[in-house]
Amino acid sequence: MRKNQFGITRMNLEHLKTFHVVASLGSFTEAAKALYMTQPAVSQQIQGIEHALRNPLFDRSKRQIRLTAKGKILFSYMSFPKNG
């Protein structure tokens, strides 16, 4: 995450790509493998997005993660219909 001249945190496309992969796979660990990143790096990017949006995007309970209502909204903007 970078801050602009006004001190506002900005996301870049890589952060959004990471969010999309985590949401699609339902796992920080599997997303890290798919993105050739470490799991802590993936977690850090997701935490940065959550901080920038001031909302949690994932419910982290037990050993599962689920999208929160806000996470579902963001994911819906990033998902495209499949050609069938």
Stockholm file with secondary structure:
# STOCKHOLM 1.0

chainA/1-84         MRKNQFGITRMNLEHLKTFHVVASLGSFTEAAKALYMTQPAVSQQIQGIEHALRNPLFDRSKRQIRLTAKGKILFSYMSFPKNG
#=GR chainA/1-84 SS CEECTTSCEECCHHHHHHHHHHHHHTCHHHHHHHHTCCHHHHHHHHHHHHHHHTSCCEEEETTEEEECHHHHHHHHHHCCCCCC
#=GC SS_cons        CEECTTSCEECCHHHHHHHHHHHHHTCHHHHHHHHTCCHHHHHHHHHHHHHHHTSCCEEEETTEEEECHHHHHHHHHHCCCCCC
//
